């Protein structure tokens, strides 16, 4: 009856399943007990007693689940542990040794897990050292490349500045020659004006001379008429002797022979007086005409001297005009040569302008790439901050869940320990009977099978924990690689920014030191527009280290989960 009651208790406490994994020793013990005691339970009944071990699938690519460890370990076989524990169950020394071995293994696992942060820190330190070496090498290479490029650019710009100076000098020489030509043309124009005025003056003087000659001819004719009149008077007055003055130099004068005037009759005295008066008037007219002739002679001599001086001036002006024509021909030849040189220099200037525009386009591309890198850096920082915050929140939630599960399991373990102690005390008080011994043997064998199953579960749990640790290592490695890439990008951006600033400052200094005084305004504006680049200062945060708090929190979470597993076992 007692055996039947015990079996009924076992049937009520557990929902049994068919046993396919019973060990060979358990079958032999059951057969021996059946031969010895016919009241012992049947094999099928034992199959109903023993629970079926749970099947725990190990995922190939484990994903983080908050209650993963609880579902894999305690949640599925905790009910089985409750079912196997009975009032009459009692532990054996071998089981205690095995449990101690399991505890030692779990302690070793905990030590390994405690060593993981140290290893991770060592890996981080080595990675940081390697990153520093790589960054130094890359920075040296970039510095050498930028230095060589800056030297080449400075040389090319020095050459371009020298060519620009030469072109400016040639332009100045051309302008000077053009101004000289304009001055010469102005002088020629003034000479032509003077020559025209002199020619007009000569024409006027020639007209005056012609008029004077005509006047002299008229006076000579009048003088001849007067002489004729005088001769006629002399013929009429043979007795009167007229003396002429010999003051006339150029006009031919005739010597009038003295005529003896004989007064024939007394009544002719009145006629003589009238002839004397006429004679005096004629002499006066002759004197006035002679004076006019002398004045005209003096005017003629002055006009002739002026004409001679004008002819000399005309000859001198003709000589000057010939010399100026020769100079003009020379200037024309020089002008053609200078035009050819100017075309060459303009072609060179266009080439250098194209080079400057290409350099400006390169600088604009560099600035655009720098702006893109800045935007990418900001995006990466935001993404990294968002991912880090989300991961931290998930880890905190997981840690909270694990701590709650740990507390619950600790309470259950304490209750189970109390029950085990109470059962041990009861087993010591009760006397062992044959029926109780057979039942205890069956229970021990069932516990052995359960221990084997628990070992398998622990192995699976260990594999799951190792896979989880690998996943965490991969995460840490990915985070470190991402931080390394971000840090390299930030360093490249900072180096490019500093190089661009240095290049811009050096180029501005070169232009300001090498600018000519009489430089063209258009080139000035172009240079200003080309070199006034908006380059704001950049404050690049450098952070390539994984925060130590995350590693510490992960280590603490793993320790707490494994310690909870040890306590439950």
C-alpha positions, 0 to 999 in steps of 0.5 A: 500500500505504501508503494502504491501511495508513493507511486500515486504521489509521483504520478500526481506531481509530474506529467511524465513522458515516454523515456527514450534516453534511459541509460543501460544501467538503469534498465539493468537495475529495474530488471533486478528489482523486478526479479527480487520484488514482484511488487516493484513498478514496471518499466513503462511506469518508470518511463511515465515517471522520468521526464523528457529532457528539453530540446535546446536549439543553439542558433548559428547566428545568435541574436540578443534577447533579453531573457535568452539565458533564462529561457535556455537554462532555467525556464525549461528545466526548472519545472523538471527539477521541481518534479524530481524533488520529492519528500524522500529524495536524497543526494549522494556523495558522487552527486556532491562531487559532480556539483563541486566540479560544476561549481569549479567549472563555473568559477573558471568560466567566471574567471575567464569572463573577468579576464575578458575586459583586461584582454579587451583593454589590451586589444584596445591599447594595441589597436590604439598604438597601431592606429597612432603609428598608421596615422603618423605614417599617413600624416607624414606622407600627406605632409610630404605630398602637400609640401611638394605640391605647395613648393611646386605651386609656389614655383609656378606662381613665382614664374607666373608673377615674373612673366606678369611683371615682364608683361607689365613692363612691356605694356608700360614700354608700349604705353610709353612708345604710344605716348611718344608717338602721340607727342610726336604726332602732336608736334608734327601737327604743331609743325604743320600748323606753323608751316601753314601759318608761315606759308600763309604769311609768305603768300600774304607778303608776296601779295604785299610785294606784288602790290608794292611793285605795282605801286612802284611801277605806278610811281615810276610812270608818274615820275616819268610823266612828271619828267616829261612835264618838266622837260616840256616846261624847260623847253618852254622856259629856255632862259631859266636854269633849273638845278636838280638834286642828286639825292636819287640813288636808284632812279636814273636822273638826267643832267639838264643843261643850263639854259639861259633864259632871255626875257624877250618881253616884259609881259612874260614875268607873270608866266615865269612866276607861275612856272616857278610855282609849278616847279616847286610843286613838282619838286615837292611831289618828286621829293615825296615820291622819292621818300615813298620809294625809299620807304618802299625799298626799306619795306621791300628789304625787310620783306625780303629778309623775312622771306629769306628767314621763312625760307630758312625756317621752311628748309629746317622744318622740311629737314625736321619733317624728314627726320620725323618721317624716318623716326615714324618709320622706325616707330612703325617697325617697332610698333609691329614688333611690339604688337607681335610681342603683345600677342605672345604675352596675351597668349601667355596671360590667357594660359596663366589665367586658365591655369589660375582658373584650374587651380581655383577649380581644384581649390573649390573641389577641395573645399567641397570635399571638405564640406562633404567630409564635415557633413559626413562627420556630423552624420556619423557622430549623430548616428553613432550617438543615436546607436550608442544611446539605443544600445545603452538603453537596451543593455540597461533593460537587459541588465534590469531583466537579468537582475530581476531574474537573478533575484527570483532565482535566488529566492527559488534556490533558497527555498529549494535549499531549505526543502533539501535540508528539511528532506535530509533531516527527515531521511535521517530520522526515517528508517530505511526499508526495502520499499523505501530503498528501492524507491530511493534507488530509482530516484537516485537513478532518475537524479543521475539522468537529470544530472546528465541532462543538466550537464548537457544543458550546461554545455549548451549554455556554455556554448550559448554564452561563448557565442554571445561573448563572440558576438559582443567581441565582434560588436566591440571590434566593429565599434573600434573599427568604426571609431578608427575610420571616423578618427582617420577621416577627422584627421584627414579633414583637419590636415586638409583644412590646415593645409588649405589655410597655410596654402591660402595664407602663403599665396596671399602673402606671395601675391601681396609681396609680388604685386606691381604698383601699376597693376591693372584693376581687372587683374586685381579684382580677379586675384581678390575674387580668386583668393577670398575663400570662406574658410571658417575654423573647424573644431574637430573632436577626436575620440577613437576610444570605446567607453570603458563603462560599456565594457564594465557593464557587460562584464558585470552583466555576464558575471551576474548571469553566471553567478545566478546559474551557479546558485540555481545549480 
